[in-house]
Amino acid sequence: MLAAALASTVAPAGAYEVARDFDSDRTALAVVHPDGRWSGSEDALEPRPALSLAKLYLGYWVLYNGTEEDKDLVEEMIALSRDDYAQRLDRKYPQAIGEIADDFDLQDTARYGAWGRTETSAYDVATFIASILWDPRAEPLLDGMRQMQEKARDGFDQLFGAATLDRVEGMKTGWSDDQESQTGSVAFGEIGDDVWVVAALTWGDAEENTADVKKGVNQVDDLAALKLRLRRGISGWQPGDGLPVKFTPLDLG
């Protein structure tokens, strides 16, 4: 459980949200809570390259539908961001990412011929992770996020962006082949009794992803005021406001 993993520290009362004054075309930000609250930047719903965050969708499908041998690849595919495993699974199960997008109503997510050409939004990837945090079949994937190594299989430093926030329990990052033009990060954790997922998709390198997460994600101490603001609904929405999140019920049979 999340609380057990963080029991060794005294977490302050508070919650993460996207700063209402965050204004950057470079990075799309979203903070999603499993109870339906969320906040996002102006580009939170914009489809952008999913990069290695697409492995989260692929891995989850495999845990439900793949062979036992293939399921055994998921944790390391996430922890070390192994492209070879992703390529193997994507070739065998080309329908996987699309089916996950449909099942979770990820309207900004689509695979264009291969896992590495998948697009998603900050909102979609954060919503997806928030939806599976208590799914027992997702444990190998979540364990891969919890055990993500400092260096990826290709030697890239994975610890950037949302992974640098306080009280992170699990994380996944991604980067373009040139390692600087596009980056993405998603992380989940708990502050007090508030569970959160933060996602950031950047037209830029890892340092820029981190800088925008630090600038654009605030910790708010007044939880009551935050929840009221995030539940005002769709009417009058503006960047930084919240919208209700629809979660797909899971069939664990």
Secondary structure, DSSP 8 states (H G I E B T S, - for coil): -HHHHTTTS---S-EEEE-TT---SSEEEEEE-TTS-EEE-TTTTS-EE-GGGHHHHHHHHHHHHS-HHHHHHHHHHHHTT-HHHHHHHHHH-TTHHHHHHHHTT-TT-EE-SSGGGEEE-HHHHHHHHHHHTT-GGGHHHHHHHHT--SB-TTS-B---GGGGSTTEEEEEEEE-TTSSS-EEEEEEEEETTEEEEEEEEESS-HHHHHHHHHHHEEEES-HHHHHHHHTS-STT--TT-------------
